[in-house]
Amino acid sequence: MLLLGAGAAGVLAACGQGSADEVVLTNHLGEKVRWGSLNGAPRALFFGFTHCPVICPVTIFELTDAMDKIGENSLVIDFVTIDPERDTPQRLREYFTGFGPRVRAYTGAADAIARLARVYEVTYKRQALEGGDYTMDHTATVFLIDAHGRTVDVVAYGSPPDVLQSRLRSLIPGGDKA
């Protein structure tokens, strides 16, 4: 379990920085979005895919549940697919409808997603399954990003709910005093 907490900002200073701001993706509404334009509000970032049987839906559920429990409506979740072949804007829209308006989902050209994944040090690989289908192996880390677009903390898959709630709360200005 990866739990960085206090002092993580220095370790994560370069994570997500550099060329990430210029990456252009397509959101679940079919609109082009420049990554840097998302700065201005704190958010949780997760790379995954909609055909994932467990880790991705559980992570999104746990994030939305934690946000509900801390009573925070200003935080959002940015989900970036690592499977643009299947995760079209329409597929993302249909999939994330059940998670509510806090989840913003993005797809795009494979090279744009790869560029963004590299700056967050996310790895992923397509794995063939029987019958011609495939799955995606990938990093299952949630990146906590402040309003300035800086990665200030990370939370690993399977972290206890109270840790996730505390980490999300710390993203909110004055939230670490709650």
N, C-alpha and C positions, 0 to 999 in steps of 0.2 A: 504494500500500500504506500503510495507516494503522498506524503504530507509535509509540505515545506513550511507553511505558516510564516511567522515573523522573520524578517530578514530575507525573504525570498525575492523581493524586488531586485536586489543587486544581482542575484544569480540569474534571474530571468530578464535582465535589462535588454538584451538583444533579441529575445524571443518575439517574433512577429514584427520586428522592425525592418527598416531598409526598404526593399522593393515591394513590400506587401501593399502599401497604400495605393499603388497604381494598378493592381490586379483588378480586372473587370469580370464580374460574374453575372449570372442571371438569377433573379430571385424567383420565388414560387408563384409570383404574379406575372412572370414573363418580362419583368423590367430589368434593364441593364443597371448594375450598381458597381461603382468604383469602391473598393474595399476601404480606402481612407475616408470616404464620405460617411461611414458608419460611426466614426469617432464622435464624441459629444455626450455619450451616455455610457455608463458601465454595462458590461454584458458578459455572458458566459459563451465560450466558443467550443464547439465539438465537431470533429470530423467523423463521418460515418456513412451509412448507406441504408436505404429503406428496406432492402431485402434481408437485412440482418435479423436473425431469429431471436436474439436475446440482448446483447450488450447495448446496442444503439437505442432500441425503444425503452429499455430499463433506464438508461442514462437520462434520456429526455424526460421520462416520467419522474425520476428522482429529482431532477432540477426543477421542474414545474411544481412538484410537491413541496420542495424546500422553499421555493419562492412564496407559495401559498402560506406555509407555516410561519414564515417571518413577516407575512403581510406586506410584501414588497411588490408594487405594481410597476415600478420604473425599470426594473431589470428585464432584459430580454435574453433569449438564447439564439445564437447564430449557429445554425447547423449547415456545414459545408459537406456536400456529398463527395465521396471518393469513387463513386460509381456513376459518372455522368452518362454512360451508355444507357442505363436503365432509368436513372433518376432525372427525368425531364421536369420542367416547371410544373406541368400538369400532375405528374406523379407525386411531386413534393407537396403540392397544394392539397391533393386528396389525402395523402398520408398524414400530414400535420394538422389537418382540420380538427381532429379530435384532441389535440394538445392545447388548443386555445391560441389566442393572438400573440402570446409572448414569444412564440417560436417563429423565427424568420429563417427560411431555408434557401440555400443557394446551390446552383449547379453552374455549368459553363464548359468551356473548352477544356479538354484534358490537360493541355499545357498550362492553362491559367490555374487550374486546381493544383497541379503539381508544383507550380511556383509558390502558391500560397502555403501549401503543405510543407515545402522545404523551409520557409522562413519560420515556421512553428516547429520544425524538426519532427514532423509527423511522417511516419512511414506507412505504406500500404502496398498490398500486392494481391493481384487476382489469383485465386486458387480454383482450379478446375474441379468440378464434381461429376459424379456419374450421370450419364444421360445428357451430357452437353451443357449443363447449367454450370454456374460458378458462384463462389462467394468471395468476400474480400477480407483478408487479414489486415488489421490496422491498429495503430496506436489508439488507445481508449482513454485519453487524458482530456479533462475539461480545463480549458485555459480561462482564467478570470482576467478580464481586461478592464482597465479603468477608463474614465471618460476621455482621456488623452490618447487612447489607443495603445497603452503600454500593458504588457502582460505582467501582472503583479503577483499572481499565485497560480497554482495548478492543483487540481484534485483528481485523484485516480479513481477508476471504476471500482466500485465496492466500498468506497469510504463510508463510514457511519453517517447516518442522517444528521446528527448534531454537528459533525465536522463540516458537512456540506452547508448546512444552515449558517454556521458561524462564518465560513469563508465567503458566502454570498453576502451576508450582512456587512462584512468588512469592505465590500465594494461600494456601499452606499455612503455618501458623505455623512459623517457623524454616526454611521451604523455600527461602528466598532464599540460604541459606548452603550449599546443596547443590552 
